[in-house]
Amino acid sequence: MVHINITFPEDLKAKLDKEVKKNRTKRSTFIQNAVRFYLQLKDKKSEQELLKEGYLAVANEDKALMNDFKYVDQESWKHVD
Protein backbone atom coordinates (compact mmCIF):
# COMPACT_ATOMS: atom_id res chain seq x y z
CA MET A 1 0.00 0.00 0.00
CA VAL A 2 1.06 3.56 -0.64
CA HIS A 3 -0.08 6.70 1.09
CA ILE A 4 -1.41 9.66 -0.88
CA ASN A 5 -2.67 13.04 0.24
CA ILE A 6 -5.79 14.46 -1.35
CA THR A 7 -7.71 17.67 -0.82
CA PHE A 8 -11.50 17.85 -0.55
CA PRO A 9 -13.90 20.76 -0.40
CA GLU A 10 -15.44 20.89 3.08
CA ASP A 11 -18.95 19.98 1.89
CA LEU A 12 -17.68 16.91 0.01
CA LYS A 13 -15.66 15.80 3.04
CA ALA A 14 -18.77 16.12 5.19
CA LYS A 15 -20.73 13.93 2.76
CA LEU A 16 -17.86 11.46 2.66
CA ASP A 17 -17.71 11.26 6.44
CA LYS A 18 -21.48 10.74 6.61
CA GLU A 19 -21.28 7.82 4.16
CA VAL A 20 -18.24 6.35 5.92
CA LYS A 21 -20.06 6.41 9.24
CA LYS A 22 -23.21 4.95 7.68
CA ASN A 23 -21.21 2.11 6.08
CA ARG A 24 -19.02 1.57 9.15
CA THR A 25 -15.81 1.72 7.18
CA LYS A 26 -12.71 3.88 6.92
CA ARG A 27 -12.34 6.85 4.61
CA SER A 28 -9.47 5.24 2.75
CA THR A 29 -11.42 2.01 2.20
CA PHE A 30 -14.45 3.94 1.00
CA ILE A 31 -12.39 6.08 -1.40
CA GLN A 32 -10.53 3.00 -2.71
CA ASN A 33 -13.88 1.30 -3.42
CA ALA A 34 -15.26 4.42 -5.07
CA VAL A 35 -12.23 4.78 -7.34
CA ARG A 36 -12.32 1.08 -8.19
CA PHE A 37 -16.04 1.32 -9.03
CA TYR A 38 -15.50 4.42 -11.17
CA LEU A 39 -12.71 2.75 -13.15
CA GLN A 40 -14.83 -0.36 -13.73
CA LEU A 41 -17.68 1.80 -15.03
CA LYS A 42 -15.27 3.65 -17.29
CA ASP A 43 -13.90 0.36 -18.67
CA LYS A 44 -17.42 -0.94 -19.23
CA LYS A 45 -18.37 2.24 -21.10
CA SER A 46 -15.28 1.86 -23.30
CA GLU A 47 -16.25 -1.75 -24.04
CA GLN A 48 -19.78 -0.71 -24.96
CA GLU A 49 -18.48 2.02 -27.27
CA LEU A 50 -16.19 -0.49 -29.00
CA LEU A 51 -19.06 -2.95 -29.40
CA LYS A 52 -21.25 -0.21 -30.83
CA GLU A 53 -18.55 0.73 -33.33
CA GLY A 54 -18.21 -2.93 -34.32
CA TYR A 55 -21.96 -3.40 -34.76
CA LEU A 56 -22.16 -0.25 -36.89
CA ALA A 57 -19.25 -1.39 -39.05
CA VAL A 58 -20.90 -4.78 -39.63
CA ALA A 59 -24.23 -3.10 -40.38
CA ASN A 60 -22.55 -0.90 -42.98
CA GLU A 61 -20.90 -3.96 -44.54
CA ASP A 62 -24.29 -5.71 -44.63
CA LYS A 63 -25.86 -2.72 -46.37
CA ALA A 64 -23.07 -2.69 -48.93
CA LEU A 65 -23.57 -6.41 -49.62
CA MET A 66 -27.31 -5.91 -50.00
CA ASN A 67 -26.68 -3.15 -52.51
CA ASP A 68 -24.19 -5.33 -54.40
CA PHE A 69 -26.80 -8.07 -54.84
CA LYS A 70 -29.86 -5.84 -55.24
CA TYR A 71 -30.14 -6.42 -58.99
CA VAL A 72 -29.54 -10.16 -58.68
CA ASP A 73 -32.35 -10.35 -56.12
CA GLN A 74 -34.69 -8.39 -58.39
CA GLU A 75 -33.85 -10.72 -61.26
CA SER A 76 -34.52 -13.77 -59.09
CA TRP A 77 -38.00 -12.53 -58.19
CA LYS A 78 -38.95 -12.62 -61.88
CA HIS A 79 -38.65 -16.42 -61.78
CA VAL A 80 -40.88 -16.90 -58.71
CA ASP A 81 -44.41 -18.17 -59.44
MIKOL-394848 format. One record per residue (C-alpha): x, y, z. Coordinates in Angstrom, 1 decimal, always signed. Layout:
N
drenvo u->X	v->Y	w->Z;
...
This chain:
81
drenvo u->+0.0	v->+0.0	w->+0.0;
drenvo u->+1.1	v->+3.6	w->-0.6;
drenvo u->-0.1	v->+6.7	w->+1.1;
drenvo u->-1.4	v->+9.7	w->-0.9;
drenvo u->-2.7	v->+13.0	w->+0.2;
drenvo u->-5.8	v->+14.5	w->-1.3;
drenvo u->-7.7	v->+17.7	w->-0.8;
drenvo u->-11.5	v->+17.8	w->-0.6;
drenvo u->-13.9	v->+20.8	w->-0.4;
drenvo u->-15.4	v->+20.9	w->+3.1;
drenvo u->-19.0	v->+20.0	w->+1.9;
drenvo u->-17.7	v->+16.9	w->+0.0;
drenvo u->-15.7	v->+15.8	w->+3.0;
drenvo u->-18.8	v->+16.1	w->+5.2;
drenvo u->-20.7	v->+13.9	w->+2.8;
drenvo u->-17.9	v->+11.5	w->+2.7;
drenvo u->-17.7	v->+11.3	w->+6.4;
drenvo u->-21.5	v->+10.7	w->+6.6;
drenvo u->-21.3	v->+7.8	w->+4.2;
drenvo u->-18.2	v->+6.3	w->+5.9;
drenvo u->-20.1	v->+6.4	w->+9.2;
drenvo u->-23.2	v->+4.9	w->+7.7;
drenvo u->-21.2	v->+2.1	w->+6.1;
drenvo u->-19.0	v->+1.6	w->+9.1;
drenvo u->-15.8	v->+1.7	w->+7.2;
drenvo u->-12.7	v->+3.9	w->+6.9;
drenvo u->-12.3	v->+6.9	w->+4.6;
drenvo u->-9.5	v->+5.2	w->+2.8;
drenvo u->-11.4	v->+2.0	w->+2.2;
drenvo u->-14.5	v->+3.9	w->+1.0;
drenvo u->-12.4	v->+6.1	w->-1.4;
drenvo u->-10.5	v->+3.0	w->-2.7;
drenvo u->-13.9	v->+1.3	w->-3.4;
drenvo u->-15.3	v->+4.4	w->-5.1;
drenvo u->-12.2	v->+4.8	w->-7.3;
drenvo u->-12.3	v->+1.1	w->-8.2;
drenvo u->-16.0	v->+1.3	w->-9.0;
drenvo u->-15.5	v->+4.4	w->-11.2;
drenvo u->-12.7	v->+2.7	w->-13.1;
drenvo u->-14.8	v->-0.4	w->-13.7;
drenvo u->-17.7	v->+1.8	w->-15.0;
drenvo u->-15.3	v->+3.6	w->-17.3;
drenvo u->-13.9	v->+0.4	w->-18.7;
drenvo u->-17.4	v->-0.9	w->-19.2;
drenvo u->-18.4	v->+2.2	w->-21.1;
drenvo u->-15.3	v->+1.9	w->-23.3;
drenvo u->-16.3	v->-1.8	w->-24.0;
drenvo u->-19.8	v->-0.7	w->-25.0;
drenvo u->-18.5	v->+2.0	w->-27.3;
drenvo u->-16.2	v->-0.5	w->-29.0;
drenvo u->-19.1	v->-2.9	w->-29.4;
drenvo u->-21.3	v->-0.2	w->-30.8;
drenvo u->-18.5	v->+0.7	w->-33.3;
drenvo u->-18.2	v->-2.9	w->-34.3;
drenvo u->-22.0	v->-3.4	w->-34.8;
drenvo u->-22.2	v->-0.3	w->-36.9;
drenvo u->-19.3	v->-1.4	w->-39.1;
drenvo u->-20.9	v->-4.8	w->-39.6;
drenvo u->-24.2	v->-3.1	w->-40.4;
drenvo u->-22.5	v->-0.9	w->-43.0;
drenvo u->-20.9	v->-4.0	w->-44.5;
drenvo u->-24.3	v->-5.7	w->-44.6;
drenvo u->-25.9	v->-2.7	w->-46.4;
drenvo u->-23.1	v->-2.7	w->-48.9;
drenvo u->-23.6	v->-6.4	w->-49.6;
drenvo u->-27.3	v->-5.9	w->-50.0;
drenvo u->-26.7	v->-3.1	w->-52.5;
drenvo u->-24.2	v->-5.3	w->-54.4;
drenvo u->-26.8	v->-8.1	w->-54.8;
drenvo u->-29.9	v->-5.8	w->-55.2;
drenvo u->-30.1	v->-6.4	w->-59.0;
drenvo u->-29.5	v->-10.2	w->-58.7;
drenvo u->-32.4	v->-10.3	w->-56.1;
drenvo u->-34.7	v->-8.4	w->-58.4;
drenvo u->-33.8	v->-10.7	w->-61.3;
drenvo u->-34.5	v->-13.8	w->-59.1;
drenvo u->-38.0	v->-12.5	w->-58.2;
drenvo u->-38.9	v->-12.6	w->-61.9;
drenvo u->-38.7	v->-16.4	w->-61.8;
drenvo u->-40.9	v->-16.9	w->-58.7;
drenvo u->-44.4	v->-18.2	w->-59.4;
